[in-house]
Amino acid sequence: MRFATRAFGLATIATLIATVILFRPGAEPVAVAAQPAALPVDLAMVPTDAVGFVHVRAADLWKNEALAPFRQVFEKAGPKVLDALDNQFVPKISTFDRATAFMFIDGDNPRPLPFLILRFSTPFNPDDVVKAYMPTSDKEVLAGKTVYNGKDSPFSIYFPDKQHVVIGPNDGFGVYFTHKSPATGSMSYALKLAASGKPVVASVNPGAMPIPPRALEDLPPEVKSLLKAEHITASLDLGATAKVELTAGYKNVADAQEAEKAIKALAEFARKELGKVKEDLEKKFLGAKGPRPPIELPEALFMVFGIGALNHVDDLLANPGAFVKRDGSTLTASVTLPKELVTALGGVAGVGAGLLMPAVMKVREAAARMQSQNNLKQIAIAVHAYNDANGHLPQDIVDKNGKPLLSWRVAILPYIEQDALYKQFKLDEPWDSANNKQWSQMTIKTFLSPNAVLASPAGKTNYQGFVGPGTIFEPGKKITFAGITDGLSNTIMVVETADGVDWAKPGGIPFDPKKPLPKLTSVSGNGFMNVAMGDGSVRTVSLKTITEKTLKAAITRNGGEVLGDDW
């Protein structure tokens, strides 16, 4: 944990250094230009409660004087070549106007969903786009809107009109179309800023980011104060000069004052940590004996530059109040950029728009995998806690005649911080009785995989146990850990499945060691399945390579089998 805290501290320092370099003394409060009455189509499609978004007016950037040298070189290719470029892509490259990327999390579906909206200045034929880039796609109507799902691609596309293309995950449009975005949310300020004509606007809501609460427990209080911001928005303004503006909006004046004090405290902390880095650099550089071989010259120059840069940053951090200003509940800063830097940023923005979606998808997959593994870990811990309290593992709740009424998941509710919900259930009635049905429809995030693709996640779970002879959840028996003679680390407790079942309903995945296994499907679609073992550990199993023999051996608790090399 000490390492994680230090790593976060260094990341915070890096962010603070970047802020200091950009927002140096002389910053002035940001003034928002008069806003239009309504948002344009692309910005209107961004949920006001999104985690964050980026808006780039590519055509405006391209025409700006700062990019004139680059534009002139490009145009030297000649009309014939440029016309050929236009004819090789649909829609025409010359009609590309702007791009907007956003990510949001639906309240009933906890995984982040990324989308990219491209706007073109001239109308195009959507059928031409589909034919060119998704010829084998399936057409699907969701909420009255037509979506094209790629068979060999994780993306789908949707055309709100003949000037916009929306690209998103092929399992995300159904959630997006039914998502209820509030009239005003954390992104409202930035959306109006983007609509006012700023060529580049980016905003994030720290509070909406899918960060597990426990990940923030060991953070310094100053960092927690900064993360209270409802939005952190950056924009680029290109006029006679290029100016970057940063705004952090807080819920109230007290939070903004607390954040302002936190910046000063972090600046002092950063100075101390950077002092250690500078000391190490100086020690290493001054300790080198000359003459040194030519191959070491780049390293030597880099170290000298680094020492000078650290000294420069230290001077700026000595007075953080000079580059951060507070106006009520808002912290602001701005800086005028050299034209050379704007030219470089323009090139990066153009490339970044094309690379954004694949990068975000990878981040999303990694985050979803980690969240699912954490869910399984919490379920396994709850099973152990139940065992400690009752002397045996949880099992489906039955009536006096042994008829199953409620799932074992209901029994572990008190151990996943759902004790209040547990007390609402009548344990002598079925899961779908008049009383229990209403509580069975509650969405429990711990029971829901972030990779789940469900029409309605209410009352559903993707985490199931096997039920049958020799399993941990064998019906009619009170299993103890002592009875798992194959070893807790060798016996499956719960698996993540693509099938969404009612979490309060008794039962599970049927298992008979003498019969073939039911088909198990990967939730993520990549052939991998997350599994919680009896000892509480979580691992990932490849459904493509594991044999049925090995999987059966892992499911039974007392079969005496040895797991194969494919485990």
N, C-alpha and C positions, 0 to 999 in steps of 0.2 A: 504494500500500500504506500510505503514511503517513496518507492520508485515512481509509482503512478502519480503521487502528489507532486513530486519534483518535476516529472515530465509535463504535467499540466502547468506547473509554474513557469517552466521554460517556454511553453507554448504561449502563455499569457504575456510573458516578457516580449516574445517575438511580435505578437500583435500590438503591444504597446509601443514597441520601437517603430513599427510601420506607421502607427498613428502619429507618433511624434515627428517622424521625418516628413510626413505629408502635412500635418496640421501644426506647423511651427508657429512661433509667436507672431501675433498680428492678426490672428483669426477673428473673423467677424460673424455675428449671428446670421443664420441662413434665412433669407426672406423668400417665401413661396410666391411665385407669380400668380396672377389672377387665374382661377381654374375654370375650365369649361363646364357647362351645365351637365353634360353627359359624357361618359367614357366611350372611346371608339371600340369597335367590335373586339379587337384582340385583348385590350385591357379589361373590358367588361367581362371577359371569360375567366379572368383570374379571380378565384375566391377571395373575398376580403379577409377570410380567416386562414389563408394559406400560411404554410411554414415560412415561405419566402418566394421571391421572384426576381428575375433579371429582365430588363427591357432595353433593347439596343436598336436605335434608329440607324440601321446600316447605311441607307441611302444618304441621310444627312451627314453622317461621318465621312462617307466617300466624297461628298461634294465640298467638304470643309477645306479651307486653305491649308490647314496643317498637313493634310494628306496630298497636297498638290504634287510634290515631287514623285511620290509613289504612283499616283494616278497618271501622271504624264508618261512615266516609263511604261505602264500598262497599256496606254493608248497607242504607244509607238508600234505595237504589234500590227496595227492597221485595221481598217474597216472590214476587210474580207475575213481576217482571222477572228475578229470580235463577233461578226455575224455568225460565223461557224460555231463559235462557243455558245451563242444563244440558241442555235438550232439543235445542239446536241443535248440539251436539257429541257425538261418540262417541270414547271413553267420556265420561261426564259430568264436567264440569270440577270439580264439587264433590268428586269421588272421587280427584282427582289427589293422590298422596301424596309421591313423591319422584322425582328424576331423577339419573342417573349417566351421565356421559360419559367415555369413555376412548379412548386411541389406543395401538396396539401395532404392532410390526414383527415379522413372521415371519422366522425365520432364513433360509429359502430364498426369501423374497420381500421385498426391501429397502425397499419403499415403505410409508409409514405409513398405517394403516387406522383411521379414526375410527368410533366407534359411540356411540349414545345409547340408554339404557335408561330407560323410563318405567314407574313402578309406580303402580297404582291400588288404593285401599283396598277397593273392591267388585269382585267378578268381573264381567266383561263378555263379550260374544259376539264373538270374533275375526272372524267372518264379517261382522258389522256394520261393523267398522273397515275391512276390505278393501273392502266395497261402497261405503262413504262416501268413502274417500280414494284407493283404487287399483282402480277398477272395471274397468280394462283390463289388469290385471296378469297376468303368467304365473306359474303355480304350479310350483315346482321343488323336488325332494327332494334335499337334500345331507346326506350322512352320517346318513341316516335322519330328518332334520328338514325340515319344510316351510317354504320361503321364498317370499315373494311379490315378484316383480320388476316394478317399474313400467316400462312401455314408454316413457313420456314423462318419466321422472324418473330421476335418477342414484342414487336410493335404493331399497333393498329393506327389507321388514319381516319379522320373525319373532316368533312368539308362543311363548315357553317354557311358558306356562300362561295362564290366563284373567285374570291380574292384571298381566301385564307385556307391554310392547311393546318390541321391540328394533329400532332403525333403524340401517342401515349402508349403505355403498356397495354398489351392486348387483353388484359383482364381488368383494366382500370376504368374504361369508359362508362360501364354500367354504374359504378360507384360515383363517378364524376357527375353524370347526368342527374342522379337522384340526390346529390349532396345539396344541403340547404345552406347556402352562404348568407350570412347576415348582411343587412343593408350597410352597416358600418362595422369595420373590423380593424385589426392591427395593420393590415396592408392598405387601408384607405388613404392614408397620407401619401404613401409612395405612389399609389396608382394615380392620384390627382397630379402629383409631381411629374410623373411620366407623361400624362395627358397634356401637360402644359407645354411640351415640346423639348424637354431635356433629352439629349441624344443617348445618354446612358443613365439608367436608374437601377439600383439593386437594393433589395430590402430583405431583412430576415426578422422573424419573431423568435427570440431565444426561448421563450416560454412554451412555444408550440413544437419545438424540436423534439424528436423521439429519443430523449435521453432518459434512461432508467433513473428513478429518484435516488437510488442508492449510489449511483455514480457521482452524485453531487455532494454526498455527505461529508467527504474529507476535503472539499475545496475551501480555500481561504475565504473568510467572511467578505473580503473586498470583492472577490470574483462573484460571489453570490449576489452582491448588491448590484453589480453591473448587469447580471443576467435577468434582473427584474424588468428590464426594458421591454415595453410592448412592441417596439420595433426599432431596428437600427438600419437607417437608410443612407445610402451613398449615391451621389449623382454627379455627372460630368456636365458642365455648362460650357459650350463653345461659342464665344463671342469674339470681341477684339482680343481677348486672352482666354486661355483654358483654365477653368477653375473646378476643383473637386470640392464637393460639400458633403459633410457628414452630419446626420441628425439622429439622436437617440431620444425617443419619446417615452416617458414614464407615466404611470397611472396617476401620480400625484406629485406635488412639490417635494414632499418628504423623501420619496424614493429617489428623485433627481438629486436632491442635496446629498443623500447618502452615497449615490453613485459618484458624485463630484468628489466627495471626500475619499472614496475608494480609489479613484484614479490617482490622487496624490499619494496615498499609501502604497499603491502598486508601483508608482514611479520610484519611490524610495527603495522598495524591495528590488525593483529591476536594476537600480544603480548598484546595489550591493552584489547581485548575481552577476551583472556584467563586469563588475570590478574583478570578480574571481576569474572570469573568462579572459579578461585583458591581462591579468597577472600571469595566467598560464601561457598565453601567447608570447608575452614579453620574455618570460623565463625561457621558453623554447627557442625564441629567435635570438636572444642575446647569448644563449648558451652555445649556439652553433659556432664552430671555428672555421676561419677562412684560410686560404681561398677555397670556395665551394665549387663543385662541378657545375657546368652550365645547365644541366638538367634540373637542378634545384632552384633555378632563377624564378620560374613561375610561382613556386610555393613561397619563396622569399618575398616577392612583390605582393602576393596575396596577403601574407601575414602583416606586412607593413601597412597596406591599405586597411586591413581589418582593425589594427590597433588605432589608426587614425579615425576610422569610422566609429569605433567604440567611444573614443574620447569626445567626438562630435555629439553622439547620442547622449552621452553623460551630461554634457553642457545643457542640452535641451530638457532632459529629464529633471534637471535641478530646479526648473520652474514650470511645472505642468499647468499651473493656473494661467499661463500666458497663451496656451494653445487650446484650452477647453473653456468654453463660455456657457453659462446657464441662464436661461430665460424661463422662469417659472418651472414647469415640469419637463422642460426640454434642454438637452445638452447639444451644443452645436460647435462646429469647427469648419474651416475652409482654407484652401491654399490655391495659389495660382501655379500652374504647372508649366515647365518649359515646353516649347512646341515639339522638340525632339522626342520628349517622352510621350506626348500625345500621339505622335506618328507611330511609335512602337505599340502603344496601347490599341490603336486602331487595327493594327495587324493581328494582335493577339485576340481582339474581340471577334474578328472575322473567322479565325480558325476555331475559337472557342465555341461559337454558335454551332458549328458542325460536330464538335466533339462532346458537347454537353450531355446529350441524352445517353450515349453509351456509358459515359463515366458515371452519371447519376444512377443508371440502372445497376452498375456493379456495386456502388455504394449501398443502394437499396437492398440488393440481394444479400450482401454481407450483414447489413443491419438486421434484416428479417431473420437470417439464420441465427444470429446471436440472440435475438429476442426470443425465438422459438426455443432455443436451448435453455435460456433462462426460465421460460415458462415450465419446461419439463423439470428443471432443477427444483423449482418452487413446488411443483406437484410431488416430486419424490421426497422433498423435505417434509411436506405436509403428511405424507403417508408414514414416514418415520415418527413424526410427532404424534400421530394418531396411535401408532403402535405403542409408543412410550406411555401414553395415557390409558390405553385399554388392554394392553397385554397381547394384542394380535393385530394383524393388518386389517385395514378397512375392507368391507365387502358390501355388496348390494344390500340395502335395507329391506327386510321381508316382513310379512305379517305372521300371525301365530301359526299359520298352516304352511309357512315356508314359501309363500308366493312373493316374488320380487315386487317391491313397490317403488323404490327410489335407488338411484345409482350410488355407488361408493363415493362418487364425486361430491354428492350432497353431504356425506359424512365428514369429508375433509374441509368443508367450507370454513369452519372456525379456525383452521390452521393456515388459511391463505388470506387472513384479514377480512373474512366475510361472515363473521359470527352473527351480525345483525340479520343478514339474509337467512342464515341457517335457522334462526329462531322463528322465522315466518312460516317454515314448513311444518305441516302436520305429518309426523313420521309414521302414522298408522293409516295414511291414505296414499293412493297411487300418485305418481309424479304429475299426472294430468287431471287430477281431481279439481273440483271447482276452486278450492283454496290454493292448491299447489301449482296449478297451471300458470297463474299470473306470475309466480316467482320463478317458475321454470323457464319463463321467457326472458329473464334478465340476461344481459350480455356480460359474461365474466371474462375479462381480458386474459387472465391467466389460463383460461381454458380454450382460448381462440388463437390459432396459429396466425402470425402476421402474413403468411403466404396464402391464407385461405381465400378461395374464390367461391363465395356463397351469395346467393340471391338475397338472402336476409340472414345476417349472422346472429340475430336475436335468439337466445336460447340454445345456440349450437356450440359444439366443441370438435376439435380435430385431434384430441388426445384420448386414446383408447387403450384399454388393457385387453389381454387375451383371456377368454373364459372357456374352460374345458378341463379335462383330466390333466393334472400335473402342473397347471398354471398358477401364478401368484393369486389370481382372482377366481380360483376354482369355486363354483357355486356350492353352497351348503357346507363349507368348511371354514373354520377359523384358522387361518394360516399364521404361523409365527415365523420369525426369522430363523429360528432353530430348525424349522422344517424345510428350509431352502438349502438342502444338502449339496447341491451343485455349486454353491458359492454365490453370494450376492452379486459379485462383479461379473458373474457368468450367466445371470438370469435376467431376462427382460421384464421390466415392470410396466412401462407405458411407452407407446409409440405415437409418432405424429403421422396422421393419415390424411389423404386428400378428401375423404368422405366426411362431411359435416353431419354429426348425429346430435340428438338432443342430450345435453349434458346431464340433465336430471333423470333421464330414462335409464332404467337398469339394463344390464347386458354389456356386451362388448364384442370383440372380434371372435367369432366361434373358432374353437381349436379342438381337433381330434388327432392325436399322434398317428392314428392308423389311416387317416384320410389326407388328401392333398390340402395344402394351405389355401385359404381364401386369397384372392388377388390383393396385393398391397400396392397402393399407388402413391408416388412421391407428390407431396403438396406443391413443391417448387417446380415440378415438371422436369427436373434434371436427373432423375433416377436415384436420388439420395434421400434417405429417411433418417430423421433424428430419433434417437432411442434413449430412454432413461432406464438405467439398470437398477438392480435391487439395492446396490450400495449408494445410490443417489448420483452416481456419475452419469454423464450424458455423452453419447458418441454418435457419429454419423455412419450409417451403413449404406453400402451401395447395393441397391436392388438388382443391378445389372450383373454383378459378379458373385454375390453370395448364393450358395446353393440352398435348396430347400432343406436338406439334411442338417446343415449347420444352423439354419434359422430355427428349425424345430428344436434342436438341442438347446438353443439359447432361450426358447420360450418355456421349456419345462424346468421346474425347480428342483426335481429330485430324480431325474432319469439316469443320472450317472454317465451321461455322454460327455465326450471331449469335443470342444469346439474346434472346427476345422481351420486350416490355414487361411481360408477366405473370410474369417471373422475379423 
